[in-house]
Amino acid sequence: MRKGMSPRETKRLMKRMGLIMETMSDVQQVIFKTNEKEVVVEEPEVAVVNLKGQKMFQVTGGKIIERELTVEGEKLTIPEEDIKLVADQTGKSMEEAKQALEESGGNLAKAILLLQTG
C-alpha cells in the first residue's frame, strides 16, 4: 500500500472526479462586503475550484484590512483609497469619483461603471 500520491496522480484523480483547480494570476485585491463592513485582502493568492460547473474561490495570504461602513445621516463615509481607485480606473476627478461612490452606496464596481457609461 502506498503512503501518498504524487501531484500528477492527484491531478488525474481530481480530473476524473470532475474537479478542476486553477490559480488566478495577477489578483490585486479581493473585497468581501457586508452591510456593516468591508474586508479587503491585498495581493492575495486565489485558487478557483470548478466542480461540475460550480465555481468555488479559495483566498489566502495578503494583507487584510477591515473597514466599518458607517452612515452619517444619509451620507456614506467613503474611504479615500476607494475614491483614488475609482478616479484612477476611470480617469475622472477625485470629486467625480467620490460622487459616483456616494450614488452607488460605496460599491466600487458600480461607481466605476457609472462613470464609464455616462
DSSP file (Angstrom, degrees, kcal/mol; ACC not computed):
  #  RESIDUE AA STRUCTURE BP1 BP2  ACC     N-H-->O    O-->H-N    N-H-->O    O-->H-N    TCO  KAPPA ALPHA  PHI   PSI    X-CA   Y-CA   Z-CA
    1    1 A M              0   0    0      0, 0.0     2,-0.2     0, 0.0     0, 0.0   0.000 360.0 360.0 360.0 133.2    0.0    0.0    0.0
    2    2 A R        -     0   0    0      1,-0.1     3,-0.1     0, 0.0     0, 0.0  -0.558 360.0-147.0 -83.7 145.4    1.4    3.4   -1.0
    3    3 A K  S    S+     0   0    0     -2,-0.2     2,-0.3     1,-0.2    -1,-0.1   0.851  75.0   3.9 -79.4 -35.2    1.6    6.2    1.6
    4    4 A G        -     0   0    0      0, 0.0     2,-0.4     0, 0.0    -1,-0.2  -0.946  67.3-117.0-147.7 165.2    0.9    9.1   -0.7
    5    5 A M        -     0   0    0     -2,-0.3     0, 0.0    -3,-0.1     0, 0.0  -0.809  31.5-115.7-105.2 147.9    0.0   10.1   -4.2
    6    6 A S     >  -     0   0    0     -2,-0.4     4,-2.6     1,-0.1     5,-0.2  -0.399  31.0-109.7 -73.0 157.9    2.2   12.1   -6.4
    7    7 A P  H  > S+     0   0    0      0, 0.0     4,-2.3     0, 0.0     5,-0.2   0.867 121.0  54.3 -56.2 -35.8    0.9   15.5   -7.5
    8    8 A R  H  > S+     0   0    0      2,-0.2     4,-2.0     1,-0.2     5,-0.1   0.918 109.5  45.9 -64.7 -44.2    0.4   14.1  -11.0
    9    9 A E  H  > S+     0   0    0      2,-0.2     4,-2.4     1,-0.2    -1,-0.2   0.889 111.8  52.6 -65.4 -39.2   -1.7   11.2   -9.7
   10   10 A T  H  X S+     0   0    0     -4,-2.6     4,-2.5     1,-0.2    -2,-0.2   0.915 108.8  49.9 -62.1 -43.6   -3.7   13.6   -7.6
   11   11 A K  H  X S+     0   0    0     -4,-2.3     4,-2.2     1,-0.2    -1,-0.2   0.906 110.8  49.2 -62.3 -43.2   -4.4   15.8  -10.6
   12   12 A R  H  X S+     0   0    0     -4,-2.0     4,-2.2     2,-0.2    -1,-0.2   0.911 111.8  48.5 -62.8 -42.9   -5.6   12.9  -12.7
   13   13 A L  H  X S+     0   0    0     -4,-2.4     4,-1.6     1,-0.2    -2,-0.2   0.913 111.0  50.3 -64.2 -43.3   -7.9   11.7   -9.9
   14   14 A M  H  <>S+     0   0    0     -4,-2.5     5,-3.1     1,-0.2     4,-0.3   0.897 110.2  50.7 -61.5 -40.4   -9.3   15.2   -9.4
   15   15 A K  H ><5S+     0   0    0     -4,-2.2     3,-1.3     1,-0.2    -1,-0.2   0.899 107.8  52.2 -65.7 -40.8  -10.0   15.4  -13.2
   16   16 A R  H 3<5S+     0   0    0     -4,-2.2    -1,-0.2     1,-0.3    -2,-0.2   0.827 108.0  52.5 -63.2 -31.1  -11.8   12.0  -13.2
   17   17 A M  T 3<5S-     0   0    0     -4,-1.6    -1,-0.3     2,-0.2    -2,-0.2   0.489 121.9-108.8 -82.3  -3.3  -14.0   13.3  -10.4
   18   18 A G  T < 5S+     0   0    0     -3,-1.3    34,-1.8    -4,-0.3     2,-0.6   0.694  76.2 135.5  83.9  19.5  -14.9   16.4  -12.4
   19   19 A L  E   < -A   51   0A   0     -5,-3.1     2,-0.5    32,-0.2    -1,-0.3  -0.903  29.7-178.5-108.3 119.2  -12.8   18.6  -10.1
   20   20 A I  E     -A   50   0A   0     30,-2.7    30,-3.7    -2,-0.6     2,-0.5  -0.971   4.4-169.2-120.0 128.8  -10.6   21.2  -11.8
   21   21 A M  E     +A   49   0A   0     -2,-0.5     2,-0.3    28,-0.2    28,-0.2  -0.972  10.9 169.6-122.1 125.9   -8.4   23.6   -9.8
   22   22 A E  E     -A   48   0A   0     26,-2.5    26,-3.4    -2,-0.5     2,-0.4  -0.939  29.4-125.8-131.5 154.1   -6.6   26.6  -11.3
   23   23 A T  E     -A   47   0A   0     -2,-0.3     2,-0.4    24,-0.2    24,-0.2  -0.852  20.7-134.4 -99.8 134.0   -4.8   29.5   -9.8
   24   24 A M  E     -A   46   0A   0     22,-2.9    22,-0.6    -2,-0.4     3,-0.4  -0.738  24.9-145.3 -84.1 131.6   -5.8   33.0  -10.8
   25   25 A S        +     0   0    0     -2,-0.4    20,-0.0     1,-0.2    -1,-0.0  -0.637  68.7  16.8 -97.7 157.7   -2.8   35.2  -11.7
   26   26 A D  S    S+     0   0    0     -2,-0.2     2,-0.5     1,-0.2    -1,-0.2   0.763  72.3 165.9  59.1  32.1   -2.2   38.9  -11.1
   27   27 A V        -     0   0    0     -3,-0.4    -1,-0.2    17,-0.3     3,-0.1  -0.689  11.8-179.3 -78.2 124.9   -5.1   39.3   -8.5
   28   28 A Q        +     0   0    0     -2,-0.5    15,-2.9     1,-0.3     2,-0.3   0.798  60.1   0.4 -93.3 -33.8   -4.5   42.6   -6.8
   29   29 A Q  E     -C   42   0B   0     13,-0.2     2,-0.4    14,-0.1    -1,-0.3  -0.988  48.8-158.9-160.9 141.9   -7.4   42.7   -4.3
   30   30 A V  E     -C   41   0B   0     11,-2.1    11,-3.1    -2,-0.3     2,-0.5  -0.997  17.3-162.4-124.1 132.5  -10.4   40.7   -3.1
   31   31 A I  E     -C   40   0B   0     -2,-0.4     2,-0.5     9,-0.2     9,-0.2  -0.964   9.7-167.7-121.4 125.9  -13.2   42.5   -1.3
   32   32 A F  E     -C   39   0B   0      7,-2.9     7,-3.1    -2,-0.5     2,-0.5  -0.955  19.0-168.6-105.4 124.4  -15.8   40.9    0.9
   33   33 A K  E     +C   38   0B   0     -2,-0.5     5,-0.2     5,-0.2     2,-0.2  -0.961  13.6 170.7-125.6 128.4  -18.6   43.4    1.6
   34   34 A T        -     0   0    0      3,-3.2    35,-0.0    -2,-0.5    -2,-0.0  -0.606  52.1 -94.3-115.5-178.0  -21.5   43.1    4.1
   35   35 A N  S    S+     0   0    0     -2,-0.2     3,-0.1     1,-0.2    -1,-0.0   0.812 124.1  33.9 -67.2 -28.3  -24.0   45.8    5.2
   36   36 A E  S    S+     0   0    0      1,-0.2    33,-3.3    32,-0.1     2,-0.3   0.772 124.2   6.3 -99.5 -30.6  -21.8   46.7    8.1
   37   37 A K  E     - D   0  68B   0     31,-0.3    -3,-3.2     2,-0.0     2,-0.4  -0.929  53.0-132.5-150.8 171.5  -18.2   46.3    7.0
   38   38 A E  E     -CD  33  67B   0     29,-3.0    29,-3.1    -2,-0.3     2,-0.5  -0.992  12.1-158.4-128.3 134.6  -15.8   45.5    4.2
   39   39 A V  E     -CD  32  66B   0     -7,-3.1    -7,-2.9    -2,-0.4     2,-0.5  -0.973  13.3-166.7-115.1 120.3  -12.9   43.1    4.4
   40   40 A V  E     -CD  31  65B   0     25,-3.4    25,-3.0    -2,-0.5     2,-0.6  -0.918   8.3-162.5-111.3 128.0  -10.1   43.8    1.8
   41   41 A V  E     -CD  30  64B   0    -11,-3.1   -11,-2.1    -2,-0.5     2,-0.3  -0.944  14.7-152.9-109.9 112.7   -7.4   41.2    1.1
   42   42 A E  E    S-CD  29  63B   0     21,-3.2    21,-0.9    -2,-0.6   -13,-0.2  -0.666  71.0  -4.5 -87.5 138.6   -4.5   42.9   -0.7
   43   43 A E  S    S+     0   0    0    -15,-2.9    -1,-0.2    -2,-0.3   -15,-0.2   0.896  90.5 175.4  47.7  55.0   -2.3   40.8   -3.1
   44   44 A P        -     0   0    0      0, 0.0     2,-0.5     0, 0.0   -17,-0.3  -0.355  35.7-120.6 -84.3 166.6   -4.0   37.5   -2.3
   45   45 A E  E     - B   0  60A   0     15,-2.8    15,-2.4    -2,-0.1     2,-0.5  -0.950  34.2-165.4-101.7 126.0   -3.4   34.1   -3.8
   46   46 A V  E     -AB  24  59A   0    -22,-0.6   -22,-2.9    -2,-0.5     2,-0.4  -0.959  10.2-170.7-121.9 125.0   -6.7   32.9   -5.3
   47   47 A A  E     -AB  23  58A   0     11,-2.4    11,-2.8    -2,-0.5     2,-0.6  -0.928  11.3-150.6-110.7 137.1   -7.5   29.4   -6.4
   48   48 A V  E     -AB  22  57A   0    -26,-3.4   -26,-2.5    -2,-0.4     2,-0.6  -0.938   7.7-163.9-109.2 121.1  -10.6   28.6   -8.4
   49   49 A V  E     -AB  21  56A   0      7,-3.1     7,-2.5    -2,-0.6     2,-0.6  -0.921   2.8-164.1-105.6 120.9  -12.1   25.1   -7.9
   50   50 A N  E     -AB  20  55A   0    -30,-3.7   -30,-2.7    -2,-0.6     2,-0.7  -0.921   7.7-178.4-109.4 113.4  -14.5   24.1  -10.6
   51   51 A L  E >  S-AB  19  54A   0      3,-2.7     3,-1.6    -2,-0.6   -32,-0.2  -0.886  73.3 -38.6-116.4  99.5  -16.7   21.1   -9.6
   52   52 A K  T 3  S-     0   0    0    -34,-1.8    -1,-0.1    -2,-0.7     3,-0.1   0.895 125.2 -39.7  51.6  47.9  -19.0   20.1  -12.3
   53   53 A G  T 3  S+     0   0    0      1,-0.2     2,-0.6   -35,-0.2    -1,-0.3   0.250 114.7 110.8  91.7 -12.7  -19.8   23.7  -13.3
   54   54 A Q  E <   -B   51   0A   0     -3,-1.6    -3,-2.7     2,-0.0     2,-0.4  -0.860  57.2-148.0 -99.2 124.1  -19.9   25.2   -9.8
   55   55 A K  E     -B   50   0A   0     -2,-0.6     2,-0.4    -5,-0.2    -5,-0.2  -0.737  14.3-174.4 -96.0 137.4  -17.0   27.6   -9.0
   56   56 A M  E     -B   49   0A   0     -7,-2.5    -7,-3.1    -2,-0.4     2,-0.5  -0.980  13.3-146.5-125.3 141.2  -15.6   28.0   -5.5
   57   57 A F  E     -B   48   0A   0     -2,-0.4     2,-0.5    -9,-0.2    -9,-0.2  -0.919   5.5-162.0-113.9 132.1  -12.9   30.5   -4.7
   58   58 A Q  E     -B   47   0A   0    -11,-2.8   -11,-2.4    -2,-0.5     2,-0.5  -0.960  10.3-167.9-112.4 120.0  -10.2   30.0   -2.1
   59   59 A V  E     +B   46   0A   0     -2,-0.5     2,-0.3   -13,-0.2   -13,-0.2  -0.932  14.0 165.3-113.0 124.5   -8.5   33.2   -1.0
   60   60 A T  E     +B   45   0A   0    -15,-2.4   -15,-2.8    -2,-0.5    -2,-0.0  -0.936  36.8   3.9-135.2 158.9   -5.2   33.1    1.1
   61   61 A G        +     0   0    0     -2,-0.3   -19,-0.0   -17,-0.2    -2,-0.0  -0.028  67.4 101.0  71.6-170.3   -2.5   35.3    2.2
   62   62 A G  S    S-     0   0    0    -19,-0.2     2,-0.4   -18,-0.1   -19,-0.2   0.056  80.4 -53.7  79.6 169.4   -2.0   39.0    1.6
   63   63 A K  E     -D   42   0B   0    -21,-0.9   -21,-3.2   -19,-0.0     2,-0.5  -0.677  53.7-145.9 -82.0 133.1   -2.6   42.0    3.9
   64   64 A I  E     -D   41   0B   0     -2,-0.4     2,-0.5   -23,-0.2   -23,-0.2  -0.897  15.5-174.9-109.1 127.6   -6.1   42.1    5.4
   65   65 A I  E     -D   40   0B   0    -25,-3.0   -25,-3.4    -2,-0.5     2,-0.5  -0.981   7.3-160.8-121.4 127.5   -7.8   45.4    6.0
   66   66 A E  E     -D   39   0B   0     -2,-0.5     2,-0.4   -27,-0.2   -27,-0.2  -0.933  10.4-174.3-109.1 130.3  -11.2   45.6    7.8
   67   67 A R  E     -D   38   0B   0    -29,-3.1   -29,-3.0    -2,-0.5     2,-0.4  -0.982  19.7-136.8-126.5 132.6  -13.3   48.7    7.3
   68   68 A E  E     -D   37   0B   0     -2,-0.4     2,-0.8   -31,-0.2   -31,-0.3  -0.699  17.5-138.3 -81.3 135.7  -16.5   49.6    9.0
   69   69 A L        -     0   0    0    -33,-3.3     2,-0.3    -2,-0.4     9,-0.1  -0.868  29.1-174.9 -95.9 111.1  -19.1   51.1    6.7
   70   70 A T        -     0   0    0     -2,-0.8     7,-2.0     7,-0.3     2,-0.5  -0.817  18.1-146.4-111.1 148.4  -20.7   53.9    8.6
   71   71 A V  E     -E   76   0C   0     -2,-0.3     2,-0.8     5,-0.2     5,-0.2  -0.957   4.5-161.9-114.2 123.8  -23.6   56.1    7.6
   72   72 A E  E >  S-E   75   0C   0      3,-3.3     3,-2.6    -2,-0.5     2,-0.5  -0.893  70.0 -53.0-103.7 104.4  -23.6   59.7    8.7
   73   73 A G  T 3  S-     0   0    0     -2,-0.8    -2,-0.0     1,-0.3     0, 0.0  -0.547 121.2 -26.4  63.1-116.5  -27.2   60.8    8.4
   74   74 A E  T 3  S+     0   0    0     -2,-0.5     2,-0.5     2,-0.1    -1,-0.3   0.406 122.5  95.6-103.0  -1.9  -27.9   59.9    4.8
   75   75 A K  E <   -E   72   0C   0     -3,-2.6    -3,-3.3    30,-0.0     2,-0.3  -0.804  66.2-140.7-103.0 128.6  -24.3   60.2    3.7
   76   76 A L  E     -E   71   0C   0     -2,-0.5     2,-0.7    -5,-0.2    -5,-0.2  -0.631  20.5-122.6 -82.6 137.8  -22.0   57.2    3.5
   77   77 A T        -     0   0    0     -7,-2.0    -7,-0.3    -2,-0.3    -1,-0.0  -0.742  29.6-159.0 -82.6 118.6  -18.3   57.7    4.6
   78   78 A I        -     0   0    0     -2,-0.7     5,-0.0    -9,-0.1    24,-0.0  -0.871  17.4-120.2-103.7 124.5  -16.2   56.7    1.7
   79   79 A P    >>  -     0   0    0      0, 0.0     4,-1.6     0, 0.0     3,-0.8  -0.352  19.2-126.2 -61.8 141.2  -12.5   55.7    2.3
   80   80 A E  H 3> S+     0   0    0      1,-0.3     4,-2.4     2,-0.2     5,-0.2   0.848 109.2  57.7 -57.1 -38.3  -10.0   58.0    0.5
   81   81 A E  H 3> S+     0   0    0      1,-0.2     4,-2.1     2,-0.2    -1,-0.3   0.821 104.2  52.7 -66.8 -28.6   -8.3   55.0   -1.1
   82   82 A D  H <> S+     0   0    0     -3,-0.8     4,-2.4     2,-0.2    -1,-0.2   0.905 109.0  49.2 -69.0 -41.5  -11.6   53.9   -2.7
   83   83 A I  H  X S+     0   0    0     -4,-1.6     4,-2.5     1,-0.2    -2,-0.2   0.930 112.6  47.5 -62.0 -45.8  -12.1   57.4   -4.2
   84   84 A K  H  X S+     0   0    0     -4,-2.4     4,-2.9     2,-0.2     5,-0.2   0.906 110.6  52.1 -62.4 -42.9   -8.5   57.3   -5.6
   85   85 A L  H  X S+     0   0    0     -4,-2.1     4,-2.5     2,-0.2    -2,-0.2   0.932 112.0  45.1 -60.1 -47.1   -9.0   53.8   -7.0
   86   86 A V  H  X S+     0   0    0     -4,-2.4     4,-1.7     2,-0.2     6,-0.4   0.909 114.2  49.3 -64.6 -42.1  -12.2   54.8   -8.8
   87   87 A A  H  X>S+     0   0    0     -4,-2.5     4,-2.1    -5,-0.2     5,-0.7   0.926 113.4  46.5 -62.1 -44.9  -10.6   58.1  -10.1
   88   88 A D  H  <5S+     0   0    0     -4,-2.9    -2,-0.2     1,-0.2    -1,-0.2   0.898 113.1  48.9 -63.9 -41.7   -7.5   56.1  -11.4
   89   89 A Q  H  <5S+     0   0    0     -4,-2.5    -1,-0.2    -5,-0.2    -2,-0.2   0.803 123.0  31.3 -69.8 -29.5   -9.6   53.4  -13.0
   90   90 A T  H  <5S-     0   0    0     -4,-1.7    -2,-0.2    -5,-0.2    -1,-0.2   0.607  98.0-124.9-106.5 -14.7  -11.9   55.9  -14.8
   91   91 A G  T  <5 +     0   0    0     -4,-2.1    -3,-0.2     1,-0.3     2,-0.1   0.657  68.3 131.1  76.0  14.9   -9.6   58.9  -15.5
   92   92 A K      < -     0   0    0     -5,-0.7    -1,-0.3    -6,-0.4    -2,-0.1  -0.449  63.7 -87.7 -95.0 171.3  -12.2   61.1  -13.7
   93   93 A S     >  -     0   0    0     -2,-0.1     4,-2.4     1,-0.1     5,-0.2  -0.278  35.2-111.1 -74.0 163.8  -11.5   63.7  -11.0
   94   94 A M  H  > S+     0   0    0      1,-0.2     4,-2.6     2,-0.2     5,-0.2   0.880 119.8  52.7 -61.8 -38.3  -11.5   62.8   -7.3
   95   95 A E  H  > S+     0   0    0      2,-0.2     4,-2.3     1,-0.2    -1,-0.2   0.914 109.9  47.1 -65.1 -43.1  -14.7   64.8   -6.8
   96   96 A E  H  > S+     0   0    0      2,-0.2     4,-2.3     1,-0.2    -2,-0.2   0.902 113.0  49.8 -64.0 -40.4  -16.5   62.9   -9.6
   97   97 A A  H  X S+     0   0    0     -4,-2.4     4,-2.2     2,-0.2    -2,-0.2   0.914 110.7  49.4 -64.1 -43.1  -15.2   59.6   -8.2
   98   98 A K  H  X S+     0   0    0     -4,-2.6     4,-2.3     1,-0.2    -2,-0.2   0.912 110.9  49.6 -63.1 -42.7  -16.5   60.5   -4.7
   99   99 A Q  H  X S+     0   0    0     -4,-2.3     4,-2.4     1,-0.2    -1,-0.2   0.907 110.8  49.6 -63.5 -41.9  -19.9   61.5   -6.1
  100  100 A A  H  X S+     0   0    0     -4,-2.3     4,-1.8     1,-0.2    -1,-0.2   0.887 110.6  50.7 -64.9 -38.7  -20.2   58.2   -8.0
  101  101 A L  H  <>S+     0   0    0     -4,-2.2     5,-3.4     2,-0.2     6,-0.4   0.892 110.5  49.1 -65.7 -39.4  -19.2   56.2   -4.9
  102  102 A E  H ><5S+     0   0    0     -4,-2.3     3,-1.1     3,-0.2    -2,-0.2   0.909 111.6  49.2 -65.4 -41.6  -21.9   58.0   -2.9
  103  103 A E  H 3<5S+     0   0    0     -4,-2.4    -1,-0.2     1,-0.2    -2,-0.2   0.824 112.9  47.6 -65.9 -31.6  -24.5   57.4   -5.5
  104  104 A S  T ><5S-     0   0    0     -4,-1.8     3,-0.9    -5,-0.2    -1,-0.2   0.325 116.6-111.3 -94.0   8.5  -23.6   53.7   -5.7
  105  105 A G  T < 5S-     0   0    0     -3,-1.1    -3,-0.2     1,-0.2    -2,-0.1   0.769  75.1 -53.5  70.5  24.6  -23.6   53.3   -1.9
  106  106 A G  T 3 <S+     0   0    0     -5,-3.4     2,-0.7     1,-0.3    -1,-0.2   0.493  95.4 146.6  88.6   3.7  -19.9   52.8   -1.7
  107  107 A N    <>  -     0   0    0     -3,-0.9     4,-2.2    -6,-0.4    -1,-0.3  -0.660  35.6-159.2 -79.5 114.2  -19.8   49.9   -4.3
  108  108 A L  H  > S+     0   0    0     -2,-0.7     4,-2.4     1,-0.2     5,-0.2   0.920  88.1  47.8 -60.7 -48.7  -16.6   50.3   -6.3
  109  109 A A  H  > S+     0   0    0      1,-0.2     4,-2.4     2,-0.2    -1,-0.2   0.911 113.3  47.7 -62.7 -43.6  -17.7   48.3   -9.3
  110  110 A K  H  > S+     0   0    0      1,-0.2     4,-2.6     2,-0.2    -1,-0.2   0.897 111.4  51.3 -64.5 -39.8  -21.0   50.2   -9.7
  111  111 A A  H  X S+     0   0    0     -4,-2.2     4,-2.1     2,-0.2    -2,-0.2   0.916 110.8  47.9 -63.7 -43.1  -19.2   53.5   -9.3
  112  112 A I  H  X S+     0   0    0     -4,-2.4     4,-2.2     2,-0.2    -2,-0.2   0.933 113.9  46.8 -63.5 -45.7  -16.7   52.7  -12.0
  113  113 A L  H  X S+     0   0    0     -4,-2.4     4,-2.2     1,-0.2    -2,-0.2   0.892 109.3  55.2 -62.7 -39.3  -19.4   51.5  -14.3
  114  114 A L  H  X S+     0   0    0     -4,-2.6     4,-0.8     1,-0.2    -1,-0.2   0.911 112.3  42.2 -59.3 -44.5  -21.5   54.6  -13.6
  115  115 A L  H  < S+     0   0    0     -4,-2.1    -1,-0.2     3,-0.2    -2,-0.2   0.832 115.2  49.9 -73.7 -32.1  -18.6   56.9  -14.6
  116  116 A Q  H  < S+     0   0    0     -4,-2.2    -2,-0.2     1,-0.2    -1,-0.2   0.804 112.3  46.8 -77.5 -28.2  -17.6   54.9  -17.6
  117  117 A T  H  <        0   0    0     -4,-2.2    -1,-0.2    -5,-0.2    -2,-0.2   0.555 360.0 360.0 -95.5  -7.5  -21.1   54.7  -19.0
  118  118 A G     <        0   0    0     -4,-0.8    -3,-0.2    -5,-0.2    -2,-0.1   0.590 360.0 360.0 148.3 360.0  -22.1   58.2  -18.7
